[in-house]
Amino acid sequence: MAFKEYDRYDALGLAALVRDRKVSVGEVLEAAIARIEALDPRLNAVSHRQFDRARREAQLGLPQGPFHGVPFLLKDLYALDAGEPSGNGSRLYDGFLADHNSEIVTRFRNAGLAVLGRSNSPELGLVPTTEPVRFGPTRNPWAPDRSSGGSSGGSAAAVAARMVPIAHATDGGGSIRIPASACGVVGLKPSRARCPMGPDVGEGWNGLAVGLVVSRSVRDMAAALDAVEGASVGDPYACPPKARPFLSEVGAPAGRLRIALSTAAPAGVTVHPDCVAAAQDAAKLCAGLGHVVEEADPPVDHEALWDAFATIIASHVANTINLREKALGRKARPEEVERATWGFAEAGRTQVTGADYARAILTVHTLGRRMGTFMERFDVLLTPTLAQPPLPLGAIDMMDMDQERYRANLRAFIPFTPIENAAGLPAISLPLAWNGDGLPIGSHFVGRYADEATLLRLAAQLETARPWHDRRPPVS
């Protein structure tokens, strides 16, 4: 096979070709590299390339895992890969080289994935678009004047454009699901503590942040979760274990689920009609498959939630910069980071008190209990993933001098996704709709804590009912 067919396959499909000796690992890697070199000048999704290392590792022999020989990108955000730079989207990390692997990176590599480089990320993952000063904006393959979303925008754009079939992503307020919606791919935020964050941290952003992948197929998502889930040594807590492999949930009967539909946003936020219509259409699709759908809004105090997020994130940004200053042996300079980052750091250093921090944690935990009670009535909550279609580049600008305007724009775009980070619940964005402008509009399904299995069964059922695999963006 002249491997022109590379871009037709999902990750497990490529691994099967390699396993059956229909193509070699080298052929697969060269096909992926050729696509990155051809398409990335138009998209800017890949911020660091390590092609020669990947070729050497392939020649030496990759692990015989479920993704043996599958090309892969690591997000440029706290995913350490020994010997490689990790810039976290920031000029402050120029020159940093990792001297060890993050645990999740080790698990990705043990699964047989061939790491080709790093995907673009906004500075410190702080914003739902990928436009860092350090590397420049990642463009959406469906419309290059639009954002790919964030903070895993480089990964989602690369997967949508079929440079790689699967890529690493993280989510602290929607950063897997936001770009999955914007780029028309699958994005699952796992339950709190389902996947490891160590060895450098026990939990990300006090449990708000988790990591997994974005993919083109539900089965790839399930297999990736199987490959990396589970506590590692020293983790502060663990998610309840899975009942069976997540991959076995794909194609398993979903049963007759009770689904709550909510398109309500907090006061002052208008949900775009295209996003409302996509969620309502997804609800009709679910009802047609035999599920019971009713309208019900979760009990969320949005003002308290956003205040808690701001407090927690400001504290962690301040700590991150303090640690980098210690490593550099000098103070950070304002021009080395973006204005919003500097604002968060200054707030964390001078405005947030210990009492504020404790109150923010209490707010997050309270929301988790309220959401847990709400989810006792339902198996799944369905909402729009985003309140707007993919934004024009520059719509949310971390260099904006008006920080109130910057934060208002952010809140108007992502009123739905931070809730699950606070509550620790699993949630998946599925590419079930495209609007009249040809832009993908994600539908957002939320499960009970530790119940990724139900989401994967439902997602696989929806993928069969309304397949998206053959939809291709113009830049692909």
N, C-alpha and C positions, 0 to 999 in steps of 0.2 A: 504493500500500500504506500503510494506516495502520500505523505501525511498531510494532504490538503484538508482532510476531514477533521483535523484537530478541534476546530471550533464548534463542531456538532455535538460533542460529548460533554457530559457532566464529569465530575471528578471520579466517581465510581466507574463510569463507563470507560474513562481513560485507563484506570487501574486494571480493569478487566482485559482491555486490549493488550496491555503489557504482560499481564499474567498468562494470557493465552498465546503470547509470543507473536502477535499480529503486528506489533510495533515494538521498538526498543525504547528504553528510557531516554536514550540520547535523542532519538527522533522526536519524542514528545517534548523534551526540553528545547530543542532547536525550533520546533514549531511555535512554542510559547515565546521564546526570545524574539523570533522574527515578528510576531504580532506586536509585542511590546515596542520593538524598534520602529515598526510601521505606524502604530496608532498613538503611542504616548506623546509624540510631539504635538498632537492636536488636543490631548486630554490632560497631560501633566498629572497622571495618577501615580507614577512610580518615582519616589524621591531618592532612592538609592538602589543601585544595581550591583548584584554580586554574581554575575553570570559565570565567570571563570571558576569561582568556588563551587557553584552548583554543578558545573561540568566535571570538575575533579571528584566531587562526592559521588556523582553518578557512576563514574568509572570505577571508583573503589567499591561501590555497592551500597545502595540505600537500604534501610531496614525493610523487611518484608511485612509491612503493615497493610491495613486496608486501603491506603492511598499510595501504595508503592509506585514511585515515579511520577506522581502528579505535581505539576508546577504550582507554586504557592507564593504568596506575598505576606510578609509580616507588617502589621501596622506600625508606623513610626511613633509609637507611644508606649513607653514603659514595657516593651517586650524585648528583653535583652537577648541577644544572639552573640555568643562569645566571639570576639575578634572583629565585630562589625560595629559601625556607628549607630547610635540611637539618639536622634536629635530632638525627639518630642516636639517637632514642628517649630523649634525655637532657636534663635541665634545664640542664646545663652549656652546651648549645649554644643556649639561648634568645637570639634576636636575630641569629643567624648567617644571612647571605644569601650564596649562591654568586655568584662573579663570573666563573665560566667553567663549561663543561660537562665532566663526565667523558666519556672517549672512548666508553664504551658507551652513554651517554645520547645523544651525537651520532649514533651508529649506529642506535639505536632511532628517533630522530626522522627520520633520513634514510630509514628504511624506511616512513615514512608514518604512524607511530603518533601518535595525538592524546593528549597527556599531560593527564589531568584532575586530577592531584594526586599525593599520596604515600600509601603504605600504611603502616600501623602496624608498628613493629618494637620489640623489647625493647632496652633500653639497650645500645648498642654491639654489638648482635647476640650477646650473651654467653650466651643461655639458650634452650633448645628450647621455649619457650612465649612468647607475646606479651602481656605484662602490665606494661608500663612504668608507673612512677609518673607520668611526665610526661603520658601520654595515656590511661592506663587500659587495661583488658584488652580484647583482641579476642576475641569469642565465636565458637564454632564453629557454622556454619549448621545442622549436623546435630543439635546439642544445645547450646543457648546456655549451659548451665552447665558446658560442657567447653571446654578450651583448643583453639585453632585450630592449635597447634604453633608452632614458631619456628625460626629467627628471622624467616622470611618469612611469619609468620602472617597479617598483614593482607592481603598479596597473595593467599594461598591462600583465605582466607575470602571475599574479594571475587570471585575467579574461581568458587569453588564456588556462591556465591549469585547468580552471573550478573549482577553489576554490570558487570564487564568480562570479556571472554573470555580475556584473557591479561594477565599482570602481571609486572613485574620481580621477581627474587628473587636472593639470594646464598646461598652455602653454604660455611661454614668448618669444620663438623663434622657436617653433615647438614641445614643450614638451608633448603635447597630441598626435600629429600626428606621431612623430618619433617612439615612442614605439608601437603605433598602427600598423605601418608598420612592425616593427621588429618582433612583436609577432603575427601578423595575426588577429588583431581585428579592431573594428570600433573606430575611434577617430575624434570627431568634435571640432574644435576650434570655439567658437561662436564669433560673432561680438563684437567689442569693446563696453563695457558698457552694453552688453546684460545681464550679470550675475553679482551679487554684489561682491564687494571686501571688504566691510566694516565688522565691524566698525573700524578696525585698520588702514586701508588705504582707500583713495578715489579711487585710481587707482594703478595698479601694474606696476612698471617700466615705469612710464609716459604713461600708456595706452598700452604698449606692451603686458602685461600679462593678461590673463583671465583664468577662471576655468570652468570645467564641469565634464565629466566622460569619461572613455573608456568602451566599451560594446561589446557584441557579436552580437547584432542585431541592425538594424536601428531603429526599433520601440522603443527599450529601450532607445536609444539616444534621440529620439524625446520626449518621456515621461519624461525623466530626465530634458531636457531643459524646458519643461512646468513647472516642479516642482520647478525650482530654478530661472528662468529668471525674470527680472524686477528690477527696481531700488529700493534701500532701502533708508531710511531716511538719508539725508545729502550727498548723492552721488553728485559729482561735475557736472555730466551730465548723460543723459540717452539715451539708444538706442531707436529708433522709435518702437512703440509697434507692436506686431505680429497681423496679420489680423484675425487669428483664432488659435485654439490649434495646436501646431506643430505635435502632434500625428495624427491629421486629415490629414496631408500632406502625411503620409505613405500610399501608395496605391492609392493616388489621381493621376489623369493623369499628366504626366510631361510636356506635350505639345511637340512642336518641338523646341528644344533648339539650340542656336548658341554656339558652343563650340570651344574655341581656344586651340590648342595643342602646347605645348612648352616643348622641352627637352633640350634647350640650357642652359648651365651653364656659370658662369663668367670665364674669362681668367684664365688659370692655374688649372681649375677643370675639371676632366674627369668624365663623368657620365658612370657608369658601364653598359655594354651592357644589362644585365638582367633588370636593372631599366628602360632603354630606351625601351626595348621590352615590359615591362609590361605596360608602358604608351601608347605605340602605340597600343597594343592589347586592352587596355581599350577604346581607341579612335575608333577602329574598332567595338567594342561591342556597343558603343554609336551610331555610324553611322548605324549599323544594326537595332537599335531600332528606327530609323527615325530621329535622330538628325543630324544637319549640323555641320561638323567638318572641321576646316581649321587650318593650321599652322600659328601661330602668336606669337611673343615673346613680353612679357611686357616690358615697358621702365624702366629698373632698373639700377641705378648707384650702382653696388655692392660694390665698394670700399667706396663710401660715406656712404652706408648703414651700412657696417661692422664697420666703424669708429664711426658712430653714436651709434650703439649698444654698442661698447666698452666703449664709454664715459658715456652713460646712466647707464649701468650696473655697471661700476666702481664707479660711484657716489652713487648708491643705496647700493652696497656692503659696501662701507665706512660708509654710514649712518646706515646700519643694525648693523655693528660691534660697531659703536659708541653707539648706543642704548643699545646693549647687555652689553657693558662695564659700562654704567650708571646703569643698573639693577644689575650688579655684584658688583659695587663699586670698580672696579679695571680695569687695562688695560688688553686687550687680549694678549695672548702670541702666537708667531708664531707657536709653536708646537700644539696649540689647533685647528688650521684650516689647510686646505690643501694648498699647495704652490700656486696653481692658485688663490684660494680665497684670500690669503694674498697679492698676486700680484695685484689683482683687487682693494683690499682695499687701498693699498699703492698708487696706481695710482689715486684713487678717492680722497685721502687725500692730495697728494702732487703734482700731475701733471695736473689734470683736473681743468681748470679755470671756472669761471662763464660764460665767453664768449664761451668756448668750449661747455658747457652744453646747452646754448641757441642755438648755431649752430646745435647741435645734434637734438634738438627738431624741429628746422626748417627743417632739412634734412628729418626727419620722416614725418612731415606734408606735405612736398613737394612730397615725394614719394606717400603718400596717395592720393593727388590730381591727380598725374599722373596715378596711378592705377585706380582711379575712372573714369578718362577719357577713359582709355583703356577698362574698363569694360562696358562702354556705347555701345561698338560695340558687346559685347558678353554677354551671360547669365552666362557662366561658363568658367573658365580657367582650363585646365587639364595639369598636370605636373607629373613627378615622385615624390613620397613623399621624397625619399632620393636619394643621388647620388651613394650609395653603398648598397649591401645587408647587413644584420645584421653583425656588426663588431666582430672580435675576442675580447674577454675580454682583457683589457689592451691596446687596440689600441689608445684610448684617455685617457691619464693619468693626473689627476689633481695634482699629485705629481711629474710630470716631471720637472726636473730642467731647461730644455730648453723651456721657455715659448713661443718662436716664433714657435717652432716645434709643441707644444701643440695647439696653435691657428690655425696653418696651417692644422693640422689634423682635427680639428673641422670644419673649413670652407669647407674642401674637402668632408665632410660627409653630411652637411645640407645646400646646396646653395639655396634650394627652399623654405623652410618653414619660415624663418624669414621675408620674404617679406610681408606676410599677417598680421604678428604682427605689423609691422610698419604701414601698410595701414589700419589696423583695420578690415580687411575683414574676413568673415566666410570661413572656409576651412575644408574639411573632407578627411581623409585617409580611403580607403576601401581595404579590403583584397581580391583582384580579381586575384592575380597571386602568384604562387610559382615557384622558379627556379629549375634547375636540381639537386641541392643539397637538395631540400625539404625545403628551407627557404622561408618564406613569403616575398613578395615584394608589398608594398602598391602603390596604385594609388591615386593621390592627386587632388581633385576637389575644386576650389575656386569660391565663389559666390560674387555678389554685396553686398555692405554694407547693413546690416540688412535683407538680403534675405536668411536666413537659410532655409526658406520654399522650395525654388527651389532646394537647395542641398539635402534636405531630400526626396523630391519627386523623384529626379534622383537616389539617393542612394538606395531607396526602389525598384525602377525599376531594377537597376543593381543587387541588392540582389536576386530578383526573377529570373532574367535572368541567373545569375551565382551564385547560392547559396553556401555559405561557412560554414553554421552552422555545418555540419557534419564532417568537417575537424578537426582532433584532432592532437595536437602535441604528440610526443613520451612520454613526461612527462605530463600526464594528467589522 
